[in-house]
Amino acid sequence: MTAIALPATIVSTFCNVALVRMAQARFEGRRCTARQGFAAARARWRPILAWSLLSVGVGAALDWLADKLPFGGALASWLLGAAWSLGTMFAIPVLALEDVGARRAAKRSVELFRARWGESLGGTVSVSFVSFVATLPGGLLLLGGLAAGGAAGVALAAGGGALLLAAITVTRALDELFALAVYRFETAGAASFGLEPSQLDAFVDVKRRRDDR
């Protein structure tokens, strides 16, 4: 499984770093082509590789935990996986925009999450809902095609698989763009997607409300 997961993670991380660099340039009013974005990602290939190895290693450890612990292993693996996903949601913007390695990117992401956990949780829930809705048609077509069988079923499954892959790609990009928006606000107080800092600051800012009590 790792033999498949590692190349896929490297490609995904590389593309997301390029996407973040292009989006950051656009937010700053600069022009950045896809070629320039991928060139910037190539310049960060060592941290990208290290981050991919770290991510796959964590995933393998969580799978091992789920398999080896007889009682509660699956639940513990799920909880730790959710914590890892939330804590490292800013790792790609950090890798793309800061001169740090994989371990520092993880620590920096946790720091940012702690500072803006209200917005982070709210955005994660929103993007997850969008992801579910977007991937539902492709998933249903894929399952329907597999169940039907025959030439028509194969064609339906292939179309559903392509639609599912496209939906996953788009929603993953939305994840990174939202993370970049919160990153920009926390590190520079900068607006993104036409939102003023005050608007983003008010978005599910649970931590601030709690501290004010």
ABEGO torsion letter per residue (X at the ends): XAAAAAAAAAAAAAAAAAAAAAAAAAAAGBBBBAAAAAAAAAAAAAAAAAAAAAAAAAAAAAAAAAAABABGAAAAAAAAAAAAAAAAAAAAAAAAABBBBAAAAAAAAAAAAAAAAAAAAAAAAAAAAAAAAAAAAAAAAAAAAAAAEEAAAAAAAAAAAAAAAAAAAAAAAAAAAAAAAAAAAAAAGBBBGGBBAAAAAABGBAAAAAAAX
